[in-house]
Amino acid sequence: MSLHYDVDAVVLDIEGTTSATGFVVDVLYPYSRARFAALLAERSGDPEVARAVARVREEIGEPDADAARVEKALNSWLDEDRKATPLKTLQGLIWSEGFARGDLVSHFYDDVVPELRAWHASGVRLYVYSSGSVAAQRAWFTNSPEGDLTSLLSGLYDTENAGPKQDPESYHRIASATGLAGDRLLFLSDRPGELDAARAAGWHAVGVRRPGEPYFEQGVGDHTAVGTFDEITVSRSTT
């Protein structure tokens, strides 16, 4: 059964939705963990790094924490899979460098890219809203197995420029930034709390359930669920 939505834009989660969480956890997390120390040592003067380090110190309540203590906090958050914004910022910088060097190539489920291209070709705008930083998102879509996909995207949102993913206000903020009413937006995610927040903001929300993903067994609450993107048809009304 195919679902049809008359919307102007689709907003995409990444982990568990477009791409395998296992790839992020098994490939990207260790890659960043091995490089935190070098980043903190070599790019401490970079404004983005300095801001993130200041936020780490603020979150752990240690304003004078040295680089070793900051690295320890980052690794602890990584172990907890905590969606801490400064962690995501620093990971994004490391991953961007890794993708640029060719060390990394991102992952997409086979059903995703053909549908993104079809939706884009039909005039539907595509956005990303992920807990991973905007820098990480851009690197992810630039360095896909099928080449640079960023031309398909109209904007990128993360927890820094939009807010927490389980807060309806974040979805109001994105709607405002896109200039679209909530009922013209469709959000795809594997996490029920995010789908709840999007729906509370007046959006359409569909749960994506892929076998092997962390939220597969939990399900998506009372949201409509699909197993693949090709079960969804989106188009803009011509009337």
C-alpha positions in Angstrom: 0.0 0.0 0.0 1.4 3.4 -1.0 0.8 6.5 1.1 0.2 9.8 -0.7 0.9 13.2 0.8 0.1 16.5 -0.9 2.9 18.6 0.6 5.5 21.2 -0.4 8.4 19.8 1.5 9.7 16.6 3.2 12.0 16.9 6.2 14.3 14.0 6.8 15.9 12.4 9.8 19.1 10.6 9.0 20.0 7.8 11.5 17.6 4.9 11.2 15.6 6.8 8.5 17.7 7.5 5.4 20.8 5.6 6.7 21.9 2.8 9.0 22.5 3.8 12.6 25.0 1.0 12.7 27.2 2.8 10.2 27.2 5.9 12.4 27.9 4.0 15.6 30.4 1.5 14.2 32.3 3.7 11.7 31.8 7.4 12.4 31.9 7.3 16.2 35.2 5.5 16.5 36.6 7.8 13.8 35.8 10.9 15.8 36.9 9.3 19.1 40.3 8.7 17.7 40.7 12.3 16.6 39.2 14.4 19.4 42.6 15.0 21.0 44.3 16.2 17.8 41.3 18.5 17.0 41.5 20.1 20.5 45.2 20.5 20.2 45.5 21.7 16.6 42.4 23.8 16.2 41.8 25.3 19.6 42.0 28.8 18.1 39.2 28.0 15.5 36.1 30.0 16.7 33.8 27.0 16.1 36.0 24.7 18.1 36.5 27.3 20.9 32.7 27.8 21.2 32.1 24.1 21.4 34.8 23.6 24.0 33.3 26.5 26.1 29.9 24.7 25.9 31.5 21.4 27.1 33.0 23.2 30.1 29.7 24.8 30.8 27.8 21.5 30.6 30.2 19.7 32.9 30.4 22.7 35.3 34.2 23.0 35.0 35.0 26.4 33.5 38.8 25.7 33.7 38.7 22.2 32.2 41.8 21.4 30.1 41.8 19.6 26.8 42.2 16.2 28.4 39.2 16.8 30.6 37.2 18.0 27.6 38.2 15.0 25.6 37.1 12.7 28.5 33.7 14.4 28.6 33.3 14.0 24.9 34.1 10.3 25.0 31.7 9.8 28.0 28.9 11.4 26.0 29.8 9.3 23.0 29.5 6.2 25.2 26.1 7.3 26.3 25.0 8.3 22.8 24.1 11.6 24.3 22.9 14.2 21.7 25.0 17.0 23.2 25.3 19.9 20.8 29.0 20.6 21.4 29.8 16.9 20.8 27.9 17.0 17.6 29.7 20.1 16.5 33.1 18.7 17.1 32.2 15.4 15.5 30.9 17.2 12.5 34.2 19.0 12.0 36.2 15.8 12.2 33.8 13.9 9.9 33.9 16.8 7.4 37.7 16.5 7.2 37.4 12.7 6.9 34.9 12.8 4.1 37.0 15.5 2.3 40.1 13.3 2.6 38.2 10.3 1.2 38.6 8.4 4.5 34.8 8.2 4.8 31.8 7.6 2.4 28.3 7.9 3.9 25.6 5.3 3.8 22.1 5.4 2.5 19.5 2.6 2.3 18.9 1.5 -1.3 15.3 2.8 -1.4 16.2 6.4 -0.3 18.2 8.2 -3.1 15.9 7.2 -6.0 12.9 8.6 -4.0 14.7 11.7 -3.0 15.5 12.4 -6.6 11.9 11.7 -7.7 10.4 13.9 -5.0 12.9 16.7 -5.8 12.1 16.4 -9.6 8.4 16.7 -8.8 9.0 20.1 -7.2 8.9 19.0 -3.5 11.6 20.6 -1.4 13.8 18.5 0.8 15.3 19.4 4.1 17.3 17.6 6.7 16.7 17.8 10.5 19.2 15.6 12.4 20.9 15.7 15.8 24.1 15.6 13.9 25.5 19.0 13.1 24.8 20.9 9.9 28.5 20.4 9.0 28.1 16.7 9.4 24.9 16.6 7.4 26.5 18.5 4.6 29.5 16.2 4.5 27.1 13.2 4.6 25.1 14.2 1.6 28.2 15.5 -0.3 30.0 12.2 0.0 27.4 9.6 -0.7 28.1 6.4 -2.6 26.1 8.0 -5.4 28.0 11.2 -5.4 27.1 14.7 -4.2 23.4 14.9 -3.3 23.4 18.4 -1.8 21.7 19.8 -4.9 18.6 17.9 -3.8 18.4 19.8 -0.5 16.9 23.2 0.3 18.2 23.4 3.9 19.8 21.7 6.9 18.7 21.9 10.5 20.2 20.6 13.7 19.8 21.0 17.4 21.7 24.2 17.4 19.8 26.2 14.7 16.4 24.5 15.3 16.4 23.2 18.8 15.8 19.8 20.4 14.1 17.2 18.2 11.4 16.2 20.7 10.3 19.8 21.2 7.3 21.0 19.1 8.8 24.5 19.1 11.7 23.3 17.0 9.3 22.2 14.3 7.5 25.6 14.4 10.9 27.2 14.0 11.7 25.1 10.9 8.3 25.8 9.4 8.9 29.5 9.9 12.3 29.3 8.4 11.0 27.5 5.3 8.1 29.8 4.9 5.7 26.9 4.9 2.6 26.1 7.1 2.9 22.9 9.2 0.3 21.1 7.1 2.6 21.5 4.0 5.5 19.7 5.7 6.0 15.9 6.0 8.5 14.6 8.6 10.1 11.2 8.3 11.8 9.7 11.4 12.3 6.4 13.2 11.8 7.9 16.7 8.3 8.2 18.1 9.1 11.2 20.3 10.3 13.2 17.3 7.2 12.2 15.3 5.0 13.3 18.2 6.7 16.7 18.4 6.3 17.2 14.6 2.6 16.3 14.8 2.1 18.6 17.7 3.4 21.4 15.5 0.8 20.6 12.9 3.1 18.7 10.5 2.4 15.4 8.8 4.6 12.7 10.3 5.4 9.2 9.2 7.4 6.6 11.1 10.1 4.7 9.2 10.7 1.2 10.6 13.7 -0.7 9.3 14.6 -4.2 10.6 17.8 -4.1 12.7 17.4 -0.4 13.7 17.4 0.5 17.4 13.8 1.7 17.4 12.4 -1.1 15.1 11.0 -3.2 18.0 9.7 -0.2 19.9 7.7 0.9 16.9 6.5 4.5 16.2 3.5 4.7 18.5 0.2 5.6 16.8 1.9 7.1 13.7 1.5 5.7 10.3 4.6 3.5 9.6 6.5 2.5 6.4 9.4 0.1 5.9 10.9 1.9 2.9 10.7 5.3 1.2 9.1 3.9 -1.9 5.9 3.2 0.1 5.4 7.0 0.1 4.3 9.2 -2.8 4.6 12.9 -2.3 3.5 15.6 -4.7 2.6 19.3 -4.6 -1.0 20.3 -5.4 -1.3 22.0 -8.7 -4.6 23.6 -7.9 
